[in-house]
Amino acid sequence: MAKDEPPSVSRDLEALRRKLCLLLDSFQSNAKVVAFMTSPVGRYLDRHPFLALAMLMFVTMSAVPVGVFLLIVVLTSLGALMGAVLLEGLIISVCGLSLLCILCGLGFVALVMSGIAMISYVVVSCLMNYWFSPRPLTQQHANTNCQLAMKSPDFEGLYQE
């Protein structure tokens, strides 16, 4: 399949790969990233990439509900300054339980999405390696012929009477 494509596609893919490598190098050489990766938490997450991806997805998805909860807390605190203390406690406790339920659901969704992302990454990388591997076509036909040659004596013995 790699032979059928025009040469510009392979050059474009190589240029894209070089740009992505430069971008990753700039991230990895950042002082804050280096400091985090040398910490115990950074080393643990480096050894467990699935957990790191799940945590990243959870933190990004939970930013909006936590922000809304903090906004409600600030608004009800302003209401408490005006004299509605009992109403503030009720609203904050109801919102706190709602936030807990939302964050539990987001944790489950983050695990599922990171699992799907990991499986997709493995499948796509395997397909890319299969499609763009530098193997000659004659080797493929030679392997097929060898397998058929190995199977043919078994079938001849079955049909002899």
N, C-alpha and C positions, 0 to 999 in steps of 0.2 A: 504494500500500500504506500510505502514511503517513496518508492520508485515512480509511481504514477503522478505524484504531485509536482507542480512546477518548482524549480529551484528557489524561487523567491519566498515560498512558504517556509522552507527549512531555514533560510537566512533570517526571515522575520521571527521565527520561533527562537532561533539562537540569540538574536538581538533582545528579544523579550526576556529570555533566560538571564542574559547578562545584566539587564536593568533590574530584574528582581533580585539577583545576587548582590548588586550594589546597594539596593534598598535594605536588604536584610543585614548586610555588613554595617550600614549606617545605624540601624536599630541596635545591633549587638555591640557596637562600640560606644554607645551613649553611656555616660557616666552613671546615670540613675539606673539604667538597665543592668549594668555590670554590678553595681552595689546590691541590687535586689537579687541577682542570680548567685551572688556569693553568700547571701544569707541562708540560714537553714531552710526557710520556707521556699526560697527560690530553688535550692538544690533538690528539695523533695518534689516540687512541681516539675522540675526538669526530668526526674526519674519516672514520673507518672503523668504522661501527656494527656491521657483521657480525663483525668481529674482536673488538670489545668484548663482544658477546653471547657469542661462542664462548669467550672467556677467562673471562667470568663463570660460564658453565656448567661449564667445566673446573675452575675453582677450587672451586666449591661441591661438585662430584661427587668431587673428589680429596681432600677434607678427611678423610673416614673412612679410606681406605687409608693416608694419610700418618700419621694418628693411631695406627692399629694398628701401623704400622711403628715409630713412635717408642716405643710401649709395649713392643714386643718388644725394642727396643734397650736400653731402661731395665732390663727384666727380665733380659736376658742379661748386662748390665753388673753387676747385682747377683749373678748367678751367677758371673761372673768374679772377683768379690771373694772368693768362697768357693773358688776354685781350678779352675774349669772353663774355662780360657783357650782351649783349642783348640776346644771346643764352641761358645764364643761367636763366634769368627771364622767358623765354618761356618754357624751360624744366621743371623748378620747378613748374610753374603754371599748365602745362599739367599733370605732375605727381601728383600734389596736388589734382586736380579734379579726376584723376583716383583713387587715394587713398580714396577720399571721397566716390566714387561709390562702391569701393571694401568693405570699412568698413560698408556701409549701407547694402550691400548684406550679409556680414558676420553677422551683427546684426540680420537680418531676419533668417538666417540659424541657428544662436545660439538659437534663440527663438524656432524654430521648433525642433531642436535637443534636447533642454532641455525639451520641452513638450513630445517628444517621450520617453526620458529617464524617466521622471516622470511617464508616463502611464505604461511603461514597469516595473518600480519598483513596482507600485501598483498591477499590474496583477501578477507578479512573487511572490510577498509576499502573495497575496491572495491564489494563487495556492499552495505555500509551506505550508501555514497554513491549507489549506484544506487537502492536502496529508498527512502531518505529524502531524495532530491533534490527541491527545490521546482519541479517542472516540471508544467505543466498537461496534462491528458489530451488536449485538443484539439490540442496541438502534436505529440503522438505520432502521432495519426491523420493529421495533415496531412503529416508526414514519410513515413508509409507510403504515402499516396496519391501523393505526389510520386515516390517510388521506383517505384511501379507504373506511373505515367504515363510515366516515362522508359523503362521496360522494354517497354511494350506495342508501340511501333512496330517494335522488333526482331523480336518474335514474329509480327507481322502479315506482315512481309516473307518469313518462312520458309515460311508455309503457302499463299501465293498461287501459283496455277499458270497 
